[in-house]
Amino acid sequence: MNLSIIIPVLNEAARIGKLVTFLRTHSCLTTQILVVDGGSTDETFQTAAAAGAQVISCTVCSRAAQMNIGARRAQGDVLYFIHADTYPPISFETDIQAALNGGFEMGCYRYRFDSPHLLLKINAYFNRFHWLWCQGGDKTFFIRREIFEKFEGYNEYYTIMEEYDFLRRTMPHHPLYIVPKYATVSARKYRQNGWLRVQLANMVVFNMFRLGAKPQRMKHIYRSLLR
């Protein structure tokens, strides 16, 4: 397995160096780490490069476009997409290899938050299930490159909910393996907005997506509901 890790970022200077260092420490020397910057106005680009990542500038600030550019630049036959505020288990490379050896072509982790809040523990419990509403980029996501390319990557029409759209297209054809280990996700959105506000925003936008709302409308509603 040749792995390429792809991290879409925007103004993550405070986090990205630590994440790249963590990934480099717990991966093979041949593992490629690609940070795709969507136009940061802080020191994200320089910090990621100093930590050892290959940094790519994207003229479009959209995770779908950023992840697609990363996939096109990737050298590995397996792609692993990670958000800038998420840490996989230190065993991520052997976990991914084991999933591939088991016949799965794409998968993710369960996740838990870096907070002891009971409601966040309840949230995290449900991400072990395969229902579409239990998915999302916080679980991290790995996939064989050939499968990613077969489905033409992320649909850049979706400037929000792009990961749900991709899984909605792929899961009927390729089972999603959920590794029974945990990635750790920052609870910063919940700390800033409160649990109820974030849950409301997530529920509203997911149902808009399910009913076919336009991405720009979904993004506007989501941003209006959160601080």
MARFI-669048 format. One line per field, with one value per residue (C-alpha): residue in three letters; x, y negated, z negated. Coordinates in nm, 4 decimals. Layout:
BEGIN
residu c(ala;...)
u c(X;...)
v c(Y;...)
w c(Z;...)
% end
This chain:
BEGIN
residu c(met;asn;leu;ser;ile;ile;ile;pro;val;leu;asn;glu;ala;ala;arg;ile;gly;lys;leu;val;thr;phe;leu;arg;thr;his;ser;cys;leu;thr;thr;gln;ile;leu;val;val;asp;gly;gly;ser;thr;asp;glu;thr;phe;gln;thr;ala;ala;ala;ala;gly;ala;gln;val;ile;ser;cys;thr;val;cys;ser;arg;ala;ala;gln;met;asn;ile;gly;ala;arg;arg;ala;gln;gly;asp;val;leu;tyr;phe;ile;his;ala;asp;thr;tyr;pro;pro;ile;ser;phe;glu;thr;asp;ile;gln;ala;ala;leu;asn;gly;gly;phe;glu;met;gly;cys;tyr;arg;tyr;arg;phe;asp;ser;pro;his;leu;leu;leu;lys;ile;asn;ala;tyr;phe;asn;arg;phe;his;trp;leu;trp;cys;gln;gly;gly;asp;lys;thr;phe;phe;ile;arg;arg;glu;ile;phe;glu;lys;phe;glu;gly;tyr;asn;glu;tyr;tyr;thr;ile;met;glu;glu;tyr;asp;phe;leu;arg;arg;thr;met;pro;his;his;pro;leu;tyr;ile;val;pro;lys;tyr;ala;thr;val;ser;ala;arg;lys;tyr;arg;gln;asn;gly;trp;leu;arg;val;gln;leu;ala;asn;met;val;val;phe;asn;met;phe;arg;leu;gly;ala;lys;pro;gln;arg;met;lys;his;ile;tyr;arg;ser;leu;leu;arg)
u c(0.0000;0.1242;-0.0730;-0.1380;-0.2921;-0.4933;-0.5864;-0.8001;-0.7341;-0.8309;-0.6683;-0.5478;-0.2030;-0.2674;-0.3351;-0.1852;0.1792;0.0953;-0.1265;0.1329;0.3994;0.1700;0.0954;0.4606;0.5639;0.3175;0.3502;0.6041;0.8688;0.7117;0.3687;0.2811;0.1162;-0.0620;-0.2065;-0.4361;-0.4826;-0.7994;-0.6627;-0.5578;-0.4751;-0.2677;0.0530;-0.1119;0.0904;0.4277;0.3476;0.2391;0.5448;0.7794;0.6240;0.7043;0.3882;0.3679;0.1478;-0.0741;-0.2629;-0.6206;-0.7842;-1.1281;-1.2117;-1.4209;-1.3345;-1.4577;-1.2258;-0.9368;-0.9665;-0.9934;-0.6771;-0.5043;-0.6196;-0.4871;-0.1470;-0.1404;0.1143;-0.0374;-0.2775;-0.4780;-0.6136;-0.6801;-0.8770;-0.8446;-0.9842;-0.7363;-0.8921;-0.9059;-0.6473;-0.6702;-0.5387;-0.1621;-0.2278;-0.3989;-0.1654;-0.1928;-0.5687;-0.6146;-0.3959;-0.5962;-0.9238;-0.7912;-0.6591;-1.0073;-1.1582;-1.2883;-1.2112;-1.3111;-1.3666;-1.3464;-1.3150;-1.5644;-1.4819;-1.5057;-1.4656;-1.1855;-1.4453;-1.6024;-1.9455;-2.2158;-2.4159;-2.1060;-2.0482;-2.4045;-2.3390;-2.0239;-2.2021;-2.4078;-2.1167;-2.0545;-2.3607;-2.3836;-2.6803;-2.5872;-2.6644;-2.4066;-2.1241;-1.9167;-1.5582;-1.4852;-1.4636;-1.1716;-1.2053;-0.9800;-1.0424;-0.8551;-0.7571;-0.9095;-1.2495;-1.2268;-1.1495;-1.4229;-1.6774;-1.4991;-1.4083;-1.6037;-1.8711;-1.7572;-2.1169;-2.1440;-1.9685;-2.1124;-2.2148;-1.9663;-1.8681;-2.2289;-2.2865;-1.9815;-2.0875;-2.4434;-2.3071;-2.0500;-2.1967;-2.4568;-2.1677;-1.8815;-1.9468;-1.8088;-1.5913;-1.6078;-1.2904;-1.3850;-1.1346;-1.1666;-1.0403;-1.0362;-1.2211;-1.2023;-1.5226;-1.4438;-1.7657;-1.9723;-1.7757;-1.8340;-2.2011;-2.3428;-2.4658;-2.8268;-2.7377;-2.4921;-2.7402;-3.0087;-2.7771;-2.6697;-3.0263;-3.1582;-2.8801;-2.8839;-3.2569;-3.2106;-2.9452;-3.1724;-3.4511;-3.2240;-3.1631;-2.8978;-2.5566;-2.5359;-2.8701;-2.7567;-2.4317;-2.6146;-2.8536;-2.5712;-2.3628;-2.6632;-2.7309;-2.3742;-2.1429)
v c(0.0000;-0.3452;-0.5994;-0.9650;-1.1729;-1.4737;-1.7552;-2.0489;-2.3608;-2.7240;-2.9374;-2.6443;-2.7759;-2.7002;-2.3322;-2.2114;-2.1866;-1.9616;-1.7396;-1.7009;-1.6176;-1.3559;-1.1967;-1.1972;-1.0414;-0.7544;-0.6782;-0.5297;-0.7526;-0.6920;-0.8177;-1.1396;-1.4188;-1.6790;-1.9932;-2.1765;-2.5393;-2.7203;-3.0731;-3.1116;-3.4593;-3.3320;-3.1244;-2.7916;-2.7423;-2.8099;-2.6116;-2.3017;-2.3164;-2.3574;-2.0473;-1.8402;-1.8473;-1.9111;-2.2210;-2.2988;-2.6230;-2.5974;-2.8992;-2.7778;-2.7765;-2.4596;-2.1263;-1.9333;-2.1262;-2.1126;-1.7376;-1.6731;-1.8718;-1.6768;-1.3493;-1.4528;-1.5353;-1.2202;-0.9524;-0.6765;-0.4039;-0.4681;-0.8124;-0.9132;-1.2329;-1.3977;-1.7241;-1.9626;-1.9276;-1.5465;-1.2921;-0.9270;-0.6499;-0.6049;-0.2662;-0.4259;-0.2800;0.0782;0.0353;-0.0798;0.2012;0.4569;0.3223;0.3431;0.6948;0.7845;0.6964;0.3474;0.0684;-0.2268;-0.2970;-0.5311;-0.5384;-0.5965;-0.9181;-1.0814;-1.4422;-1.5915;-1.6787;-1.4853;-1.6421;-1.3734;-1.4969;-1.4782;-1.1213;-1.0412;-1.2041;-0.9980;-0.6725;-0.6869;-0.7191;-0.3443;-0.2897;-0.2933;-0.5263;-0.8179;-1.0785;-0.9098;-0.9762;-1.2867;-1.3958;-1.3972;-1.0173;-1.0544;-0.8542;-0.6186;-0.4757;-0.3005;-0.5574;-0.3587;-0.3598;-0.7322;-0.7983;-0.5643;-0.7866;-1.1011;-1.2209;-1.4764;-1.6650;-2.0262;-2.1410;-2.0643;-2.3455;-2.1896;-1.8259;-1.7013;-1.3997;-1.2914;-1.3193;-1.1045;-0.8336;-0.8445;-0.7588;-0.4992;-0.3066;-0.1156;0.0312;0.0543;0.1338;-0.1239;0.0400;-0.1392;-0.0581;0.0171;-0.2366;-0.6086;-0.9225;-1.2235;-1.5350;-1.8869;-1.9989;-2.3647;-2.4142;-2.2937;-2.5032;-2.8124;-2.7567;-2.5157;-2.1627;-2.2495;-2.5110;-2.2783;-1.9895;-2.2123;-2.3353;-1.9804;-1.8499;-2.1348;-2.1154;-1.7354;-1.7393;-2.0175;-1.8006;-1.4971;-1.7006;-1.8364;-2.1947;-2.3939;-2.3988;-2.7776;-2.7848;-2.5120;-2.6936;-3.0205;-2.8543;-2.6672;-2.9798;-3.1781;-2.9189;-2.9068;-3.1758)
w c(0.0000;0.0930;-0.1063;-0.0292;-0.3093;-0.1925;-0.4324;-0.3088;-0.5168;-0.5617;-0.8316;-1.0420;-1.1380;-1.5044;-1.4339;-1.1092;-1.2175;-1.5102;-1.2939;-1.0165;-1.2746;-1.4307;-1.0925;-0.9905;-1.3221;-1.2883;-0.9170;-0.6798;-0.5290;-0.1884;-0.2982;-0.1198;-0.3213;-0.1094;-0.2662;-0.0247;-0.1224;-0.0185;-0.0492;-0.4115;-0.5381;-0.8308;-0.8402;-0.7499;-0.4299;-0.5932;-0.9076;-0.7137;-0.4906;-0.7877;-0.9485;-0.6395;-0.4285;-0.0580;-0.0413;0.2564;0.3172;0.4385;0.5979;0.4875;0.1165;0.1171;-0.0437;0.2619;0.4948;0.2460;0.1921;0.5660;0.6310;0.3576;0.5129;0.8529;0.7022;0.4912;0.5745;0.3627;0.4668;0.1483;0.0558;-0.3047;-0.3681;-0.7100;-0.8484;-1.0082;-1.3545;-1.3566;-1.4711;-1.3645;-1.5922;-1.5766;-1.4116;-1.1109;-0.8476;-0.9711;-1.0211;-0.6626;-0.5301;-0.7293;-0.5892;-0.2344;-0.2949;-0.4198;-0.0843;-0.1642;0.0786;-0.1358;-0.5016;-0.7972;-1.1752;-1.4469;-1.6298;-1.9675;-2.0740;-2.2804;-2.5436;-2.8321;-2.7671;-2.7968;-2.4959;-2.2765;-2.3940;-2.2861;-1.9475;-1.9040;-1.9845;-1.6657;-1.4241;-1.4443;-1.2225;-0.8425;-0.8021;-0.5789;-0.8466;-1.0709;-0.8235;-0.7492;-0.7164;-1.0885;-1.0694;-0.8254;-0.5025;-0.3068;0.0385;0.3136;0.5721;0.8583;0.6858;0.6132;0.9771;1.0991;0.9237;1.0500;0.7029;0.5067;0.6951;0.6844;0.7233;0.3518;0.1689;-0.1463;-0.2179;0.0437;-0.1643;-0.2085;0.1654;0.2383;-0.0060;0.1220;0.4662;0.3625;0.0684;0.2755;0.4774;0.2267;-0.1406;-0.3831;-0.6464;-0.9809;-1.1737;-1.5374;-1.6677;-1.7272;-1.5628;-1.7962;-1.6790;-1.8170;-1.9885;-1.9070;-1.7078;-2.0037;-2.2517;-2.0413;-1.9556;-2.2113;-2.1547;-2.0648;-1.8046;-1.6267;-1.6325;-1.4854;-1.2090;-1.1239;-1.1170;-0.9039;-0.6456;-0.6228;-0.5508;-0.2946;-0.1282;-0.1327;0.0287;0.3034;0.1915;0.3739;0.2014;0.1810;0.0017;-0.2386;-0.3094;-0.3751;-0.6208;-0.7945;-0.8419;-0.9627;-1.2332;-1.3659;-1.4975)
% end
